[in-house]
């Protein structure tokens, strides 16, 4: 029995061997496999190309995104796109600690820009002698008092008699900039007290013999009403007989309407904006004032002006950050070294 079983299994093995020997193979080895010297995946060149593209695309996209989200004025083009009011000039940012950027024989970049601004004043009122200039802005901190003081100094250095009249009765800064102690008699004392004369409130700035100033004086409870005072008009008319230029440093029109109430006094308005500070929507205030003639201003400075016309223009401060290397010679008359 066991022998028969053994022979049967042996027979089956032989049959399987014969079947495997006569069966044709389905595949054929053409060439033996070889291991590559470089990996098939990942491809380093492809990775570097993708990384290079993303390294350019992502930062560029972020820059464009931030540019679109940034609604602050960046340069002169931003102003020209947002308003039709002509641009009078631009002043660079100075890192000097003093507020006085213009001195006698000063050759700094900021001083030269103020001299260019002085030269451009002649285009504000063509055919008319500009004597009373109103300076304002949208909000506090845009540099209107800084512009008023240094523009006045620039005019005084030419031999012209200049008076700065501080009419920002809520937050006056001219006395701080010029080192004048608070509490001195000023325009408020003149307006509320008939016994105070103009000669009692006018004083020299201490910066130049030709530059005088009238500070705000006492803090009033009703600044807007004082701005409308006929006595203020009388003061300005009297100063016209003495000074070549009168610069009115007024409050920001974006906060209070005091500057708009001086339309009958000023011949031209300089609206100060500040790069990376003033928001572009705030320029609509300039356009609204220009269109409704709420401050002195015709359609543009190039329009021929009659003697009763007014000019509205924009001046931008801090257009670029510069190191103000002043080579000023000490001038004892100016009160500063």
Secondary structure, 3 states (H helix, E strand, C coil): CHHHHHHHHHHHHHHHHHHHHHCCCCCCCCCCCCCCCCCCCCCHHHHHHHHHHHHHHHHHHHHHHHHHHCCECCCHHHHHHHCCCCEEEEEEEECCCCCCCCCCCCCCHHHHHHHHHHHHHHHCCCCCCCCEEEEEECCCCCCHHHHHHHHHHHHHCCCCCEEEEECCCCCCCHHHHCCCCCCCCCHHHHHHCCCCCHHHHCEECCCCCCEEEECCCCCCCCHHHHHCCHHHHHHHHHHHCCCCEEEEECCCCCCCCCHHHHCCCCCEEEEEEECCCCEHHHHHHHHHHHHHCCCCCCCCCCCCCCCCCCEEEEEEEEEEEECCCCCCCCEHHHCEC
